[in-house]
Amino acid sequence: MINLLAYFAAGRYMVVLFPRAAHRPACYFTTGPDQLLISPAVLEMGGILVTTDPEHFARIDARAAQTIYEEVSISAARFAHLVAKI
């Protein structure tokens, strides 16, 4: 699983790959006040968190965002292994 961001600027192409460990974080499936309906796609993986509910957006803080990214991204060790293979 990956998200892929590609763009063309100043005569050059840039491609950014975001290897994924999970499609959605645990907070997406939780019910009640801990639920945050965030399903990271390429926009979110690029740092812009989008929620489907304004109230959920109001509850996002740095710790929640970090947890979401850690849950859906591959580990540093797995990333290093992939880089070594390339």
N, CA, C and O of each residue as an XYZ file, in Angstrom:
344
protein
N       0.841     -1.176      0.000
C       0.000      0.000      0.000
C       0.888      1.241      0.000
O       1.861      1.336      0.748
N       0.529      2.172     -0.848
C       1.250      3.444     -0.899
C       0.284      4.569     -1.260
O      -0.804      4.351     -1.791
N       0.730      5.769     -0.948
C       0.133      6.961     -1.525
C       1.225      7.579     -2.383
O       2.403      7.545     -2.028
N       0.827      8.138     -3.502
C       1.778      8.702     -4.451
C       1.387     10.138     -4.749
O       0.244     10.425     -5.105
N       2.351     11.033     -4.600
C       2.168     12.437     -4.930
C       3.169     12.763     -6.026
O       4.364     12.513     -5.868
N       2.699     13.311     -7.123
C       3.589     13.671     -8.225
C       3.219     15.061     -8.719
O       2.044     15.421     -8.794
N       4.247     15.832     -9.055
C       3.995     17.153     -9.615
C       5.141     17.553    -10.531
O       6.220     16.962    -10.503
N       4.880     18.573    -11.345
C       5.857     19.085    -12.285
C       6.030     20.569    -11.992
O       5.055     21.320    -11.978
N       7.265     20.989    -11.758
C       7.561     22.395    -11.486
C       8.985     22.711    -11.917
O       9.887     21.885    -11.776
N       9.174     23.899    -12.436
C      10.508     24.368    -12.845
C      11.188     23.376    -13.791
O      12.399     23.165    -13.713
N      10.403     22.772    -14.680
C      10.959     21.860    -15.670
C      11.343     20.489    -15.139
O      12.014     19.725    -15.833
N      10.929     20.165    -13.920
C      11.290     18.875    -13.324
C      10.061     18.183    -12.755
O       9.124     18.826    -12.283
N      10.089     16.869    -12.811
C       9.057     16.068    -12.169
C       9.535     15.689    -10.777
O      10.715     15.405    -10.573
N       8.618     15.685     -9.826
C       8.921     15.240     -8.469
C       7.861     14.215     -8.087
O       6.664     14.441     -8.268
N       8.316     13.095     -7.560
C       7.414     12.033     -7.120
C       7.753     11.707     -5.669
O       8.913     11.481     -5.324
N       6.729     11.688     -4.830
C       6.894     11.373     -3.418
C       6.022     10.162     -3.108
O       4.818     10.171     -3.364
N       6.634      9.129     -2.558
C       5.916      7.909     -2.172
C       5.750      7.878     -0.659
O       6.689      8.158      0.086
N       4.571      7.541     -0.225
C       4.292      7.358      1.195
C       3.919      5.892      1.404
O       2.759      5.527      1.213
N       4.877      5.037      1.792
C       4.551      3.627      2.056
C       3.612      3.543      3.260
O       3.782      4.270      4.239
N       2.630      2.660      3.180
C       1.603      2.584      4.220
C       1.634      1.246      4.944
O       1.947      0.208      4.360
N       1.302      1.294      6.224
C       1.145      0.085      7.029
C      -0.333     -0.252      7.203
O      -0.686     -1.415      7.397
N      -1.195      0.758      7.135
C      -2.635      0.554      7.321
C      -3.402      1.573      6.486
O      -2.902      2.654      6.175
N      -4.611      1.205      6.137
C      -5.460      2.094      5.345
C      -6.054      3.203      6.210
O      -6.118      4.358      5.790
N      -6.489      2.846      7.428
C      -7.107      3.810      8.339
C      -6.556      3.602      9.748
O      -6.187      2.486     10.115
N      -6.500      4.688     10.544
C      -6.048      4.560     11.934
C      -7.163      4.025     12.826
O      -8.332      4.031     12.439
N      -6.802      3.568     14.008
C      -7.769      2.999     14.953
C      -8.859      3.998     15.332
O     -10.007      3.605     15.539
N      -8.516      5.292     15.426
C      -9.513      6.289     15.843
C     -10.669      6.400     14.851
O     -11.738      6.895     15.207
N     -10.474      5.953     13.632
C     -11.547      5.986     12.640
C     -12.669      5.019     13.013
O     -13.844      5.299     12.776
N     -12.302      3.892     13.592
C     -13.266      2.839     13.902
C     -13.827      2.927     15.320
O     -14.791      2.239     15.656
N     -13.223      3.769     16.142
C     -13.680      3.951     17.511
C     -15.026      4.672     17.510
O     -15.344      5.411     16.579
N     -15.802      4.452     18.549
C     -17.064      5.182     18.677
C     -16.960      6.136     19.873
O     -16.092      5.987     20.733
N     -17.848      7.098     19.902
C     -17.872      8.031     21.022
C     -16.887      9.168     20.855
O     -16.488      9.496     19.737
N     -16.489      9.776     21.978
C     -15.666     10.993     21.921
C     -14.239     10.777     21.415
O     -13.560     11.744     21.070
N     -13.779      9.541     21.365
C     -12.429      9.265     20.859
C     -12.394      9.064     19.346
O     -11.317      8.958     18.758
N     -13.552      9.012     18.723
C     -13.589      8.801     17.271
C     -13.142     10.059     16.537
O     -13.571     11.171     16.846
N     -12.278      9.854     15.568
C     -11.843     10.911     14.647
C     -11.941     10.329     13.245
O     -11.193      9.416     12.895
N     -12.849     10.849     12.453
C     -13.047     10.312     11.106
C     -12.021     10.907     10.158
O     -12.306     11.818      9.380
N     -10.828     10.361     10.251
C      -9.724     10.745      9.372
C      -9.255      9.481      8.675
O      -8.859      8.511      9.323
N      -9.300      9.500      7.366
C      -8.874      8.369      6.564
C      -7.759      8.866      5.644
O      -8.025      9.287      4.518
N      -6.517      8.820      6.118
C      -5.419      9.449      5.385
C      -5.257      8.968      3.945
O      -5.089      7.778      3.677
N      -5.313      9.911      3.050
C      -4.977      9.702      1.639
C      -3.757     10.576      1.358
O      -3.086     11.013      2.293
N      -3.468     10.829      0.120
C      -2.234     11.550     -0.201
C      -2.219     12.968      0.385
O      -1.160     13.442      0.797
N      -3.334     13.634      0.429
C      -3.379     14.983      0.998
C      -2.997     14.955      2.474
O      -2.186     15.763      2.926
N      -3.581     14.027      3.218
C      -3.277     13.904      4.639
C      -1.838     13.450      4.860
O      -1.163     13.936      5.768
N      -1.373     12.527      4.037
C       0.010     12.070      4.181
C       0.986     13.193      3.879
O       2.121     13.182      4.356
N       0.546     14.162      3.087
C       1.365     15.345      2.806
C       1.282     16.402      3.889
O       1.948     17.432      3.793
N       0.472     16.168      4.927
C       0.453     17.062      6.069
C      -0.802     17.897      6.251
O      -0.855     18.727      7.158
N      -1.814     17.703      5.414
C      -3.063     18.460      5.544
C      -4.151     17.491      6.008
O      -4.690     16.721      5.212
N      -4.465     17.538      7.298
C      -5.459     16.616      7.845
C      -6.864     17.112      7.533
O      -7.217     18.252      7.837
N      -7.651     16.247      6.926
C      -9.033     16.562      6.559
C      -9.942     15.635      7.348
O      -9.699     14.431      7.430
N     -10.989     16.204      7.928
C     -11.978     15.404      8.634
C     -13.332     15.588      7.968
O     -13.559     16.566      7.256
N     -14.227     14.639      8.207
C     -15.567     14.743      7.643
C     -16.510     15.495      8.575
O     -17.636     15.818      8.197
N     -16.054     15.770      9.784
C     -16.890     16.421     10.788
C     -16.124     17.595     11.404
O     -15.029     17.395     11.929
N     -16.671     18.814     11.353
C     -15.977     19.978     11.938
C     -15.630     19.788     13.415
O     -14.600     20.280     13.874
N     -16.472     19.084     14.154
C     -16.198     18.837     15.571
C     -14.960     17.958     15.735
O     -14.190     18.145     16.677
N     -14.766     17.015     14.839
C     -13.573     16.164     14.889
C     -12.330     16.999     14.585
O     -11.285     16.817     15.208
N     -12.452     17.907     13.631
C     -11.327     18.785     13.304
C     -10.919     19.615     14.521
O      -9.730     19.815     14.769
N     -11.888     20.088     15.266
C     -11.616     20.921     16.442
C     -10.869     20.139     17.529
O     -10.197     20.740     18.367
N     -10.981     18.809     17.522
C     -10.334     17.982     18.548
C      -8.954     17.469     18.146
O      -8.272     16.853     18.965
N      -8.534     17.703     16.926
C      -7.211     17.228     16.497
C      -6.133     18.076     17.162
O      -6.175     19.305     17.114
N      -5.187     17.414     17.770
C      -4.023     18.102     18.308
C      -2.771     17.387     17.800
O      -2.870     16.395     17.078
N      -1.612     17.881     18.171
C      -0.358     17.313     17.664
C      -0.213     15.839     18.038
O       0.267     15.039     17.236
N      -0.623     15.483     19.245
C      -0.476     14.091     19.679
C      -1.379     13.166     18.857
O      -0.947     12.095     18.433
N      -2.630     13.578     18.632
C      -3.555     12.761     17.831
C      -3.035     12.613     16.410
O      -3.081     11.523     15.839
N      -2.542     13.706     15.837
C      -2.013     13.654     14.474
C      -0.812     12.712     14.403
O      -0.708     11.910     13.474
N       0.086     12.803     15.370
C       1.258     11.930     15.374
C       0.845     10.471     15.477
O       1.401      9.619     14.784
N      -0.113     10.178     16.326
C      -0.593      8.799     16.480
C      -1.180      8.285     15.173
O      -0.919      7.149     14.776
N      -1.963      9.107     14.510
C      -2.564      8.711     13.228
C      -1.472      8.384     12.218
O      -1.514      7.337     11.571
N      -0.493      9.280     12.083
C       0.584      9.038     11.117
C       1.401      7.802     11.479
O       1.797      7.048     10.590
N       1.658      7.582     12.751
C       2.417      6.396     13.163
C       1.653      5.105     12.859
O       2.260      4.100     12.487
N       0.339      5.127     13.015
C      -0.460      3.929     12.770
C      -0.564      3.573     11.291
O      -0.592      2.392     10.944
N      -0.620      4.564     10.426
C      -0.828      4.278      9.004
C       0.470      4.215      8.204
O       0.467      3.748      7.065
N       1.571      4.674      8.778
C       2.859      4.668      8.075
C       3.675      3.440      8.464
O       3.494      2.876      9.543
N       4.563      3.040      7.584
C       5.441      1.917      7.927
C       6.473      2.383      8.945
O       6.732      3.580      9.071
N       7.050      1.451      9.657
C       8.048      1.767     10.674
C       9.347      2.239     10.017
O       9.580      2.015      8.829
N      10.175      2.889     10.810
C      11.477      3.346     10.325
C      12.331      2.161      9.871
O      13.051      2.255      8.877
N      12.250      1.054     10.598
C      13.024     -0.138     10.231
C      12.555     -0.705      8.895
O      13.373     -1.082      8.056
N      11.256     -0.764      8.700
C      10.707     -1.260      7.428
C      11.084     -0.328      6.282
O      11.415     -0.784      5.188
N      11.035      0.962      6.532
C      11.422      1.939      5.512
C      12.892      1.766      5.141
O      13.238      1.773      3.959
N      13.756      1.613      6.138
C      15.176      1.410      5.873
C      15.412      0.155      5.041
O      16.262      0.133      4.151
N      14.648     -0.885      5.346
C      14.751     -2.133      4.567
C      14.359     -1.899      3.110
O      15.031     -2.390      2.203
N      13.287     -1.159      2.880
C      12.863     -0.859      1.497
C      13.892     -0.014      0.768
O      14.183     -0.260     -0.403
N      14.443      0.977      1.448
C      15.460      1.832      0.834
C      16.681      1.010      0.456
O      17.251      1.198     -0.618
N      17.085      0.098      1.336
C      18.236     -0.755      1.052
C      17.989     -1.622     -0.189
O      18.925     -1.895     -0.941
N      16.776     -2.045     -0.407
C      16.452     -2.859     -1.583
C      16.486     -2.048     -2.867
O      16.749     -2.587     -3.942
N      16.221     -0.762     -2.754
C      16.228      0.091     -3.950
C      17.661      0.354     -4.349
O      17.911      1.051     -5.332
